[in-house]
Amino acid sequence: MFDKLSQRLATVLDTLRGRGRITEENIADALRQVRMALLEADVALSVVKTFIESVKTRALGAEVSRSLTPGQAFIKIIHAELVVVMGGASAGLNLRVPPPLVVLLAGLQGAGKTTTAAKLAVWLKAQQKTRVLLASVDVYRPAAILQLERLAQQVDVGFFPVPADAKPEQIAAAALTQARQGLYDALIVDTAGRLHVDTEMMAEVQRIDGVLTPHERLFVVDSMAGQDAVNAARAFGAALELTGIVLTKADGDARGGAALSVRQVTGKPIVFLGVGEKIDALEAFHPERVASRILGMGDVLGLVEQVEQQVDREKSEKLARKLSKGHEFDFSDLRDQLAQVRQMGGLGALLEKLPAQLAGRGPMPAQLDERQLKRQVAIIDSMTPRERRRPNLIDGSRKRRIAAGAGVQVQDVNRLLKQFLQMQKAMKQFSKGGLARMLRGLRG
């Protein structure tokens, strides 16, 4: 997310770094380029105007002119204003309510409400140790109810079965009663979506809202919808007293215009980002961290939290002990690392959270995408245990056998062997404390 915006802003800000003096003239030129970058990212025009005026007012004031490093001061202003645009300090869900916490999800069809309901259940279960009950009032699309039921089974949370011929309001009332009687900590209700905003849908969701009186009313919107996302958010905000917004498919949105617009237009905070198809791919939205990532400053705190939650500590400690004793990093170790990287959303997602000086600017290489990671694991699985321990044994005939077993070309095996040697060197540096070198090695 924000790839294109980050690249454009990086170019603009690089011209200002290290300047001994910033004048109204070069500020005007920089702001013109920032304005173009925001508009290309599909940020709403009203938001762009407000943002540019705020930055200009602060940049031409004493805050920059008296600074020893005016360029850096200007970058700090851009960062601060991005945080303001996206909602200021992160508030998150209000969890300090008498149980059950009732969460109502609303939005257009195809925005990802049903999947978001399950992802939110996983987040509450993992972060807050919460007993969750999922319920669907989408009586128009039986497949949606079945999907939610299967997701509830997959993530091991409660599911409220929909009574036959019941109306949405009746289902909502019965689910709330079940949540109270079953001593659930949270009830998440998935509502029906439509292909467009219409009066009938709004009236129905208002009736459901009246029955539930939810603590949280979250508008779920596809971040790739651009200005349509902003318009839909405005319409739902007029019908419901929204408490927050969930932006789905954020990993597929290279522009990020919706994230920078929807908060300003609706006045409601972005609470979560959907960052992948996996059931745990939901991140709490922190404006200050996202602003840092846009400006190439990374989100090291977010990366640390992700590693603590998702990395297999036992395997990591075992590898660290192995390297500290001088043993070689082998293909079995690489397979474990690839599995953990895939679990965390891919190496590109991890490097995105590192400062640009460590991770490097520009888009991630193609070899780091999900398909390539799967292919690399398949190649390693086609090796014998001895070949994994001693890669130098892999000659031409063995490469052909491994390629055939993995369903790939010999060139793919050669490429992995080359990357493995780079990784092996990087791990040696890591064992000596060379984190930056290791990250550059991982990037290939």
Backbone torsions as a table, in degrees:
resi	resn	phi	psi	omega
1	MET	NA	146.5	177.4
2	PHE	68.2	12.9	-175.8
3	ASP	-56.5	-51.2	-176.4
4	LYS	-66.1	-42.2	179.3
5	LEU	-63.2	-41.8	179.5
6	SER	-61.3	-42.5	-179.2
7	GLN	-65.0	-42.4	179.9
8	ARG	-66.0	-45.5	-179.2
9	LEU	-66.1	-34.1	178.8
10	ALA	-61.1	-41.5	179.1
11	THR	-63.7	-43.1	-179.2
12	VAL	-64.6	-48.6	-173.9
13	LEU	-71.2	-29.4	178.1
14	ASP	-62.4	-30.3	179.2
15	THR	-71.5	-19.8	-177.7
16	LEU	-99.2	-20.7	-179.0
17	ARG	-61.1	136.0	175.9
18	GLY	78.8	0.9	178.5
19	ARG	-66.4	134.3	178.3
20	GLY	-74.7	-25.7	-176.9
21	ARG	-148.7	135.7	177.9
22	ILE	-112.8	125.5	-178.0
23	THR	-107.6	169.5	177.9
24	GLU	-61.7	-31.1	-178.7
25	GLU	-67.7	-52.0	-177.7
26	ASN	-74.7	-23.9	173.0
27	ILE	-65.5	-42.6	-179.9
28	ALA	-61.0	-42.1	178.9
29	ASP	-64.8	-43.0	179.7
30	ALA	-64.1	-42.5	-179.1
31	LEU	-67.1	-33.4	177.0
32	ARG	-62.6	-41.2	178.7
33	GLN	-71.4	-36.4	176.3
34	VAL	-63.5	-41.4	178.8
35	ARG	-60.2	-44.9	179.4
36	MET	-63.6	-40.4	179.5
37	ALA	-62.2	-41.3	-179.7
38	LEU	-68.5	-41.8	179.5
39	LEU	-66.1	-39.2	177.0
40	GLU	-65.3	-27.1	178.1
41	ALA	-81.5	5.1	177.1
42	ASP	69.7	30.9	174.0
43	VAL	-77.3	140.2	-178.5
44	ALA	-58.3	140.9	-175.5
45	LEU	-58.4	-41.6	-179.7
46	SER	-62.3	-36.7	179.7
47	VAL	-69.4	-40.9	179.7
48	VAL	-61.7	-44.9	-179.0
49	LYS	-61.2	-46.4	-179.8
50	THR	-62.4	-42.9	-178.2
51	PHE	-63.0	-49.2	-177.0
52	ILE	-63.0	-41.9	179.7
53	GLU	-63.3	-41.5	179.8
54	SER	-64.6	-44.3	179.8
55	VAL	-64.5	-42.9	-178.1
56	LYS	-62.1	-43.6	-179.3
57	THR	-60.7	-44.5	-179.2
58	ARG	-73.3	-38.1	-175.2
59	ALA	-67.3	-33.0	-178.3
60	LEU	-89.6	2.1	179.1
61	GLY	-90.6	-173.0	-177.1
62	ALA	-64.6	-23.7	-177.1
63	GLU	-55.3	-37.2	-179.2
64	VAL	-95.9	-43.9	-173.6
65	SER	-63.0	-29.9	-178.9
66	ARG	-92.2	-2.6	-177.9
67	SER	-77.1	146.0	176.4
68	LEU	-72.0	-25.7	178.5
69	THR	-127.6	80.3	-176.1
70	PRO	-55.9	-37.5	179.5
71	GLY	-60.5	-45.2	178.4
72	GLN	-65.6	-37.2	178.9
73	ALA	-63.4	-38.4	178.7
74	PHE	-64.9	-41.3	178.4
75	ILE	-62.2	-40.0	178.1
76	LYS	-63.3	-36.2	177.7
77	ILE	-65.9	-45.3	177.2
78	ILE	-56.3	-45.4	-179.9
79	HIS	-60.3	-48.4	-177.9
80	ALA	-61.8	-40.6	-179.3
81	GLU	-72.0	-33.4	174.1
82	LEU	-61.8	-40.9	177.9
83	VAL	-61.9	-42.4	179.1
84	VAL	-62.6	-45.8	-178.9
85	VAL	-58.9	-39.3	-176.3
86	MET	-89.3	4.0	170.4
87	GLY	122.6	6.1	179.5
88	GLY	70.2	-153.7	-179.0
89	ALA	-61.5	139.8	-177.4
90	SER	-67.1	130.4	179.2
91	ALA	-100.6	-43.2	-179.6
92	GLY	73.8	-169.6	178.7
93	LEU	-73.8	147.2	174.4
94	ASN	-86.3	99.2	-175.6
95	LEU	-93.7	-3.3	-178.7
96	ARG	-91.2	64.0	178.8
97	VAL	-130.4	156.1	175.9
98	PRO	-63.1	134.5	-179.7
99	PRO	-67.9	149.6	1.6
100	PRO	-86.3	143.9	169.8
101	LEU	-69.3	121.7	-177.5
102	VAL	-104.3	122.5	-178.6
103	VAL	-118.7	122.4	177.7
104	LEU	-104.3	126.5	178.5
105	LEU	-105.0	128.1	179.4
106	ALA	-132.0	157.4	179.1
107	GLY	158.9	176.0	180.0
108	LEU	-76.5	160.5	178.2
109	GLN	-65.0	137.2	178.7
110	GLY	89.2	-0.3	-179.2
111	ALA	-77.3	-19.4	179.5
112	GLY	102.9	28.8	-177.9
113	LYS	-63.9	-45.1	-175.7
114	THR	-63.9	-46.2	177.7
115	THR	-64.7	-38.3	179.0
116	THR	-63.5	-36.7	178.0
117	ALA	-58.1	-45.7	179.5
118	ALA	-68.7	-40.0	179.2
119	LYS	-63.3	-39.4	179.0
120	LEU	-66.5	-36.6	176.5
121	ALA	-62.5	-42.6	177.8
122	VAL	-62.0	-44.0	-179.2
123	TRP	-62.4	-45.8	179.7
124	LEU	-64.3	-39.8	-179.6
125	LYS	-65.8	-42.1	-177.1
126	ALA	-78.4	-42.5	-173.7
127	GLN	-85.1	-34.0	-172.7
128	GLN	-118.8	2.1	-178.4
129	LYS	54.8	45.9	-172.5
130	THR	-97.9	137.6	170.8
131	ARG	-84.6	119.4	-171.6
132	VAL	-114.3	140.6	172.2
133	LEU	-116.7	125.5	177.4
134	LEU	-99.4	141.6	177.5
135	ALA	-144.1	145.6	177.8
136	SER	-121.2	135.2	175.8
137	VAL	-111.4	19.6	-179.6
138	ASP	-86.3	79.4	-177.7
139	VAL	-76.2	-9.3	-177.4
140	TYR	-86.2	-18.2	-176.5
141	ARG	-132.4	86.3	-178.4
142	PRO	-54.1	-30.2	-179.8
143	ALA	-62.9	-30.9	179.3
144	ALA	-67.8	-39.8	178.8
145	ILE	-66.0	-44.0	178.9
146	LEU	-63.9	-40.3	178.6
147	GLN	-60.9	-44.7	-179.0
148	LEU	-66.4	-37.8	178.6
149	GLU	-63.0	-43.0	179.6
150	ARG	-67.7	-37.8	177.2
151	LEU	-65.5	-38.0	177.9
152	ALA	-62.2	-40.8	176.8
153	GLN	-65.2	-40.4	-177.7
154	GLN	-63.0	-40.6	-176.6
155	VAL	-97.1	2.6	174.7
156	ASP	61.2	54.3	171.9
157	VAL	-127.6	169.0	-178.2
158	GLY	-71.6	152.5	176.6
159	PHE	-135.1	133.2	179.2
160	PHE	-92.9	114.6	-179.1
161	PRO	-69.4	138.1	-176.9
162	VAL	-80.7	121.7	177.4
163	PRO	-64.4	148.9	-178.9
164	ALA	-64.4	138.2	175.5
165	ASP	58.9	19.3	179.4
166	ALA	-82.7	148.0	176.5
167	LYS	-83.4	156.3	-178.5
168	PRO	-52.4	-42.2	-179.6
169	GLU	-64.3	-38.4	179.3
170	GLN	-66.4	-40.5	178.5
171	ILE	-62.9	-43.2	-179.1
172	ALA	-61.5	-44.4	-179.5
173	ALA	-64.3	-42.9	-179.4
174	ALA	-66.9	-38.6	178.8
175	ALA	-65.0	-39.3	178.1
176	LEU	-64.1	-41.5	176.9
177	THR	-61.9	-43.5	179.1
178	GLN	-62.6	-40.7	179.5
179	ALA	-62.5	-39.7	179.5
180	ARG	-70.9	-46.9	-178.3
181	GLN	-68.6	-33.3	-179.3
182	GLY	-84.6	3.9	179.0
183	LEU	56.4	41.8	175.4
184	TYR	-79.3	148.8	178.4
185	ASP	-83.9	-24.8	-177.0
186	ALA	-148.9	144.4	174.0
187	LEU	-122.6	122.5	178.6
188	ILE	-111.9	122.1	-176.0
189	VAL	-112.0	121.6	179.0
190	ASP	-94.9	122.4	-178.3
191	THR	-99.2	167.4	-180.0
192	ALA	-72.8	144.5	176.4
193	GLY	-106.8	166.6	174.5
194	ARG	-132.1	164.6	178.8
195	LEU	-75.5	-17.1	176.9
196	HIS	-152.9	164.0	179.4
197	VAL	-72.0	126.3	177.2
198	ASP	-140.1	161.4	-174.5
199	THR	-62.9	-40.7	-178.2
200	GLU	-61.9	-45.3	-179.4
201	MET	-63.4	-43.3	-178.4
202	MET	-64.4	-40.3	179.4
203	ALA	-63.6	-41.5	-179.1
204	GLU	-65.2	-45.9	-177.7
205	VAL	-67.7	-28.4	175.2
206	GLN	-68.7	-38.5	177.9
207	ARG	-65.6	-42.3	177.9
208	ILE	-62.0	-41.2	178.5
209	ASP	-60.9	-39.2	179.4
210	GLY	-65.6	-35.9	179.0
211	VAL	-70.3	-43.2	-173.6
212	LEU	-84.2	-32.5	-169.8
213	THR	44.9	61.7	-173.4
214	PRO	-67.2	153.0	174.5
215	HIS	-77.2	-32.9	-179.4
216	GLU	-128.3	128.2	174.7
217	ARG	-117.0	103.6	-173.9
218	LEU	-104.0	127.6	175.5
219	PHE	-91.2	119.6	-178.3
220	VAL	-98.0	123.5	-175.2
221	VAL	-139.1	142.5	178.1
222	ASP	-74.4	118.2	-176.7
223	SER	-65.6	-22.3	-178.8
224	MET	-81.1	-2.2	179.8
225	ALA	-74.7	-12.5	176.4
226	GLY	63.3	-128.7	-178.0
227	GLN	-65.5	-27.5	175.9
228	ASP	-62.2	-35.2	177.8
229	ALA	-63.1	-42.0	179.8
230	VAL	-65.5	-43.1	179.9
231	ASN	-64.5	-42.1	178.6
232	ALA	-65.5	-40.0	178.8
233	ALA	-62.0	-39.3	179.4
234	ARG	-64.3	-41.2	-179.1
235	ALA	-67.0	-43.5	179.5
236	PHE	-69.0	-33.7	177.9
237	GLY	-64.2	-30.7	178.3
238	ALA	-75.0	-29.9	-177.5
239	ALA	-87.3	-34.1	-177.0
240	LEU	-124.5	150.9	174.3
241	GLU	-83.2	77.3	-175.5
242	LEU	-61.2	146.0	174.9
243	THR	-108.8	-16.0	-178.9
244	GLY	-173.4	174.5	-176.4
245	ILE	-130.9	140.7	173.2
246	VAL	-114.2	119.7	177.4
247	LEU	-95.3	114.5	179.7
248	THR	-93.4	164.5	176.2
249	LYS	56.3	31.8	-179.1
250	ALA	-65.9	-25.8	179.8
251	ASP	-69.5	-20.2	-179.1
252	GLY	-98.3	-0.4	-177.7
253	ASP	-102.0	103.7	-177.3
254	ALA	-80.5	-13.7	-175.1
255	ARG	-92.2	-48.4	177.1
256	GLY	83.6	10.8	-177.6
257	GLY	-59.8	-38.0	-178.8
258	ALA	-63.1	-42.2	-178.8
259	ALA	-63.8	-33.6	-179.3
260	LEU	-85.3	-11.7	-175.7
261	SER	-107.2	-41.5	-167.1
262	VAL	-64.3	-34.9	178.6
263	ARG	-66.9	-43.8	-177.3
264	GLN	-68.5	-38.1	-176.2
265	VAL	-73.6	-41.9	-175.4
266	THR	-92.1	-23.5	-175.2
267	GLY	78.5	5.4	-179.4
268	LYS	-108.4	143.8	-175.6
269	PRO	-76.7	148.5	168.9
270	ILE	-77.8	125.8	-174.9
271	VAL	-101.1	-39.9	-178.2
272	PHE	-138.1	154.4	171.1
273	LEU	-118.3	129.5	170.5
274	GLY	-86.2	119.2	-170.8
275	VAL	-120.0	27.7	178.4
276	GLY	163.1	175.2	-177.7
277	GLU	-84.8	-20.1	-177.9
278	LYS	-65.5	152.2	-171.7
279	ILE	-68.7	-16.3	177.6
280	ASP	-104.7	12.0	-175.5
281	ALA	-86.3	63.5	176.2
282	LEU	-134.2	125.0	-178.1
283	GLU	-115.2	137.8	169.9
284	ALA	-63.9	139.2	-175.8
285	PHE	-89.7	120.7	177.4
286	HIS	-117.9	103.4	-176.5
287	PRO	-53.5	-40.0	-177.4
288	GLU	-66.9	-34.7	178.8
289	ARG	-73.4	-40.2	179.8
290	VAL	-64.9	-40.2	177.5
291	ALA	-60.8	-39.4	178.2
292	SER	-63.4	-40.1	-179.6
293	ARG	-67.7	-37.4	178.9
294	ILE	-61.3	-38.2	-176.6
295	LEU	-91.7	11.5	176.4
296	GLY	77.5	15.1	179.8
297	MET	-88.4	-10.1	178.8
298	GLY	78.6	178.7	176.9
299	ASP	-140.6	70.9	-174.9
300	VAL	-64.1	-37.5	178.8
301	LEU	-61.2	-44.0	178.0
302	GLY	-63.4	-37.5	178.6
303	LEU	-64.9	-43.1	178.7
304	VAL	-61.2	-43.8	179.2
305	GLU	-61.7	-42.3	-179.5
306	GLN	-64.6	-43.1	179.6
307	VAL	-62.9	-43.3	-179.0
308	GLU	-62.9	-34.3	-177.0
309	GLN	-81.4	-35.0	-166.8
310	GLN	-113.5	-19.5	-177.4
311	VAL	-79.8	137.6	176.4
312	ASP	-72.7	102.6	-173.6
313	ARG	-63.8	-37.5	-178.0
314	GLU	-62.8	-44.5	179.2
315	LYS	-67.0	-38.0	179.9
316	SER	-64.6	-42.6	179.5
317	GLU	-66.5	-37.0	178.7
318	LYS	-63.6	-43.4	178.6
319	LEU	-65.2	-41.3	-180.0
320	ALA	-61.5	-41.9	178.4
321	ARG	-64.2	-40.1	-179.5
322	LYS	-62.5	-46.2	-179.0
323	LEU	-68.0	-37.5	-179.1
324	SER	-65.3	-23.9	179.2
325	LYS	-87.9	2.3	176.4
326	GLY	88.4	6.6	179.4
327	HIS	-76.6	150.6	-178.3
328	GLU	-74.6	143.0	170.5
329	PHE	-71.2	126.3	-177.1
330	ASP	-119.5	-177.2	-175.1
331	PHE	-68.2	-29.3	175.6
332	SER	-64.3	-39.8	176.5
333	ASP	-64.7	-41.6	179.9
334	LEU	-62.5	-39.8	179.5
335	ARG	-61.8	-42.5	177.6
336	ASP	-60.7	-41.9	-179.0
337	GLN	-66.5	-41.0	179.0
338	LEU	-63.3	-39.6	179.2
339	ALA	-62.4	-41.4	-179.4
340	GLN	-71.3	-36.7	177.7
341	VAL	-63.7	-42.3	178.0
342	ARG	-62.5	-39.7	179.6
343	GLN	-62.7	-30.3	-177.7
344	MET	-94.3	12.2	174.1
345	GLY	98.4	7.3	179.9
346	GLY	97.5	155.0	-177.1
347	LEU	-65.1	-32.0	177.8
348	GLY	-60.3	-40.9	179.6
349	ALA	-65.9	-33.1	179.3
350	LEU	-74.2	-46.4	-178.5
351	LEU	-66.5	-24.4	177.3
352	GLU	-61.6	-27.0	-177.4
353	LYS	-89.5	-1.5	177.6
354	LEU	-94.1	150.1	175.5
355	PRO	-56.1	148.3	-176.2
356	ALA	-58.9	-29.5	-179.2
357	GLN	-64.2	-30.8	178.3
358	LEU	-88.8	-47.1	-172.2
359	ALA	-82.1	-23.7	-176.4
360	GLY	87.4	147.9	-178.7
361	ARG	-85.3	168.7	175.1
362	GLY	92.0	167.5	-178.5
363	PRO	-67.2	154.8	-179.9
364	MET	-70.5	145.9	177.1
365	PRO	-60.2	151.9	-176.2
366	ALA	-62.1	-27.1	-175.2
367	GLN	-69.2	-7.3	-177.8
368	LEU	-96.3	5.0	-178.8
369	ASP	-79.1	172.6	-172.9
370	GLU	-60.0	-41.6	-178.9
371	ARG	-63.5	-39.0	179.9
372	GLN	-68.5	-38.1	177.9
373	LEU	-62.1	-43.1	177.6
374	LYS	-60.8	-42.1	-178.7
375	ARG	-64.3	-40.7	179.6
376	GLN	-64.9	-40.6	177.4
377	VAL	-63.1	-41.1	179.4
378	ALA	-62.2	-39.3	179.0
379	ILE	-63.7	-45.0	179.4
380	ILE	-63.6	-39.0	179.5
381	ASP	-64.3	-24.9	179.7
382	SER	-81.7	-8.0	178.6
383	MET	-83.7	153.9	172.9
384	THR	-78.5	158.8	177.3
385	PRO	-53.9	-36.3	-179.5
386	ARG	-68.3	-39.0	179.2
387	GLU	-66.5	-34.7	178.5
388	ARG	-66.4	-37.4	-179.6
389	ARG	-75.7	-33.0	-175.4
390	ARG	-129.9	78.2	-176.8
391	PRO	-58.8	-21.9	-179.7
392	ASN	-66.1	-13.8	177.0
393	LEU	-74.7	-18.0	-171.7
394	ILE	-77.2	99.6	178.6
395	ASP	-98.6	-168.1	-176.0
396	GLY	-58.2	-47.6	-177.4
397	SER	-67.0	-38.3	178.8
398	ARG	-66.9	-37.6	177.7
399	LYS	-61.0	-42.0	-179.9
400	ARG	-64.9	-40.8	178.6
401	ARG	-65.0	-43.6	-179.6
402	ILE	-64.2	-43.3	-180.0
403	ALA	-61.8	-43.0	179.7
404	ALA	-64.5	-40.9	-179.2
405	GLY	-66.7	-31.5	-178.0
406	ALA	-92.4	-8.0	-178.6
407	GLY	72.0	34.4	-178.9
408	VAL	-128.0	179.7	177.1
409	GLN	-90.2	159.0	178.0
410	VAL	-60.9	-33.1	178.0
411	GLN	-59.2	-35.0	178.9
412	ASP	-65.8	-38.4	177.9
413	VAL	-66.3	-43.6	177.9
414	ASN	-60.0	-41.1	-179.3
415	ARG	-63.9	-42.4	179.3
416	LEU	-65.9	-39.8	178.5
417	LEU	-61.4	-40.5	178.6
418	LYS	-65.1	-44.3	178.9
419	GLN	-64.9	-35.3	179.8
420	PHE	-63.5	-42.9	178.5
421	LEU	-61.7	-38.6	176.5
422	GLN	-64.7	-41.9	179.3
423	MET	-63.6	-41.2	-179.4
424	GLN	-61.1	-44.0	177.8
425	LYS	-64.3	-41.2	-179.0
426	ALA	-63.9	-39.1	179.7
427	MET	-65.9	-32.0	175.4
428	LYS	-64.4	-41.2	177.7
429	GLN	-66.2	-38.9	179.9
430	PHE	-62.7	-40.0	180.0
431	SER	-64.7	-20.0	177.0
432	LYS	-99.0	7.6	177.4
433	GLY	93.8	9.6	-177.1
434	GLY	-88.0	72.6	-176.5
435	LEU	-62.0	-46.1	-178.8
436	ALA	-60.0	-41.6	179.2
437	ARG	-65.2	-38.8	-179.7
438	MET	-62.1	-42.3	-178.2
439	LEU	-66.1	-38.9	176.5
440	ARG	-65.3	-35.4	177.8
441	GLY	-66.7	-41.2	178.9
442	LEU	-61.6	-35.9	-178.8
443	ARG	-72.9	-14.7	175.8
444	GLY	84.4	NA	NA
